[in-house]
Amino acid sequence: MPERPAPTIAGLTYVRKLGAGGYADVYLYEQALPARRVAVKVLRDSDLSRGVAQRFRSEANAMALLEHPHIVPVYATGSTTDGRPYLVMMYYPRANLAERVKHERLGVAEALRIGIQLSSAVETAHRALLLHRDIKPANVLTSQYGTPGLTDFGIAAEVSEAENDDTGVSVPWSPPEVLYVTQPASTRSDVYSLAATLWHLLVGRSPFEVPGGDNSHYALMKRIRDQPVPDTGRPDVPASLERLLKAGMAKDPALRPASAMDFARSLQVIEQDLRLPRTEIVVAQELIAPSASDDGGDQTRMQGPQLLAAQTPSGQTPPTEDLRTRRRTPAVRGVNAPEDATVHRPATSLEHPELQGDDEPQGRRWAGWVALAVVVLLVGGLIWAVAGGLRPEARPTATPTFTEEPPDPVNPVGPPGRPEIRGTRDGTAVTFTWTYANPLPTDEFYYLLALGDQARTVKEPWVQLTGQPLGTRVCIWVRVHRVSGQDAARTFEKGCVE
């Protein structure tokens, strides 16, 4: 089927095609007024199904309502002359992150920064009760200044509607509960996609993609459901980030960070641990009701985006206030000021008429000040002598400092210990059991029957092997795997029975 030409849109001049998605094409246009370049997303077919049309309307509404530095803004919407809906959006000239990582891997510092910025955008959407549900590298555009912009809210839905909408999603970055429809999509589903996207930016492929292997949707879905989240394999990625990515992609949504905000804060902890510049979390402030002192009516106000920063504790004076300017002043004429009112302006002779005259001679005043200074010096010298006078200089004693491993931002308990394996034989049946420190009920276990063999997974700390000939030595190799990613060791422990 020949490609349909770019549509003619009033006020816009076609430049070139930028790309294509599942059901829409994106073009670059020159806008006449105001003069600027814009990206226009146009549906390919005017004979739309009800679902596709609704998705397009949802995208327009979602992106128009969500004002955030890292969400691509929508300028306008309309229909072409042949009846196809379109969106006019801000133009991001650089390659999206999916294209970029085909040629380079992001450094850890940049990946952390982008992860926090995207989490800020997703948190803003969640506070507006909107799920994105298709977070992936291709939906992260890059501005001319190198900042990311989240786009393609085409399958976004309100949290209350997510349970009833099974619109298709992008498999490689989607959680198992969405792929297998075992639970409705939730904020933790978007957290999963955030973690999978960050993993992709570090490695250059989606987490469960096997280079040179079967990467069909069916194969990927099975791995996403059954296999543990793999390591990035990069030596510069800290263990804390590996743990957080695995926690974000935990099979059970309850084991993931509870919100995009929690995920962003955990990324900030890792930044601090690596001594990297702090990336601020930018979110829209909640709706606030006016206080009783407001002059307006009972309307509700929305404040603009804010940076989450440390607040001055209640009852403390902000550090910028100069306490030396504080003084108590009686009520000024025409103002019903309380008797203990505090003002912050220097005193003037008009406020204190008694200071205007100067009845005392200047020389006598200076003599009094000199005498007072001599007395102060004598008293101070006497006190210094009584206190010890000239003594050897007191050297400060070094205060011992103690450092400890920073708290794990994800896991409240310590990592699992190495398993201690015991084996028993009952005829040709051999049973291996194992114990270890810091167990959790969600732990899983990998075991090998021979070195080099493919690892198998069990959910209980025991394995029974049948059909083992009498008189032969039977061995097993076991490793504990924490679902959150907090593994104690990468090596297997061996246990044998005769």
Order of alpha helices (4+ residues) and beta strands (2+ residues): beta-beta-beta-alpha-beta-beta-alpha-alpha-beta-beta-beta-beta-alpha-alpha-alpha-alpha-alpha-beta-beta-beta-beta-alpha-beta-beta-beta-beta-beta-beta-beta
